C-alpha cells in the first residue's frame, strides 16, 4: 500500500551554522571582565607592598651614592645594638604570642561551648574584632591613663585609699609593660583566628570516640588535639608576626633607648646618622621582612593543613 504524496514527510533542510551565543569571544570577554575587579587590589599590593619592599631591598645593598655594598647588611649582624634590638623583639613577640594563644584559646573555647546563636557570643566576637585592632597610641594612652604615674588606679589606691598595693608604675615603660600591653590585643586576635577551628569540631567525633571506649582524654589525644594542633600553631605564628612588627604602641610607651627593631628603624630614618651608613635602616627593615616572610610561609603551610577541618 502506497502513501499519498501529501503524507510523505519532508526531509529537513540543512541550515547554515549561525554565530554561537556565548562563543569563544564572549567567553574571553567574560574572563577579562572578571579580572578587571582585581585591578584595584593588584594596584594596592603593587604600590603599598611590592614597591616599598623593592626599594628597601635595593637600598639595603647600596650606599647613599648608589653603589653596591654589603656593609649595611653586615652591620645589623655585627653591631651589638642592632643584634640586641632583634633579640628583644623576638623575645617579646614569642612571650606575647604564647600568652595570647593560651588565654585567647581558653576564651575561644568558652565561646565555642556556648550557644552558637546567643547574644553573648555575638557580643564577645564583635568586641574581640574591635579590641584586636585597638593598638598604637590609643592603647598606650589607655594604659598610661590607668597604670601610669598619674593614672587613675595609681591615684585611687595611693592618694584616696592610702594603700601602696600597686607596683612602681615604671614597669609600664619597659619590656614588661610592652608585654602586658601587647597581650591585651593578642588575646582577642587569637579568639578571632582560633574560634572557627573550634567550631569545626563535631559532636559526632566525640560520640564515636566514646562508643569505642575512649574517654575525654583519649578524644583530645587522638582526635581533637591533632585536628586543632595545626590551627593553634598557625594562630601562634600569626600572633608572633603581629607582635614582632608592631611599632606605634612601643613608640608611645618607650621613648628612650629604642630597644626594639621597629624603634631602631624609626631612629635610623628620623635622626642624623653617621656618614656612609644612611641605608642601615633599610637593612634593618629587610631583616624584619625576611623574618616575617619566613614565619608567614610556615603559617601558610600550616593553614593549608588546618583548612580541611574548618567547614
Beta strands, then each sheet from edge to edge (+ up, - down):
end
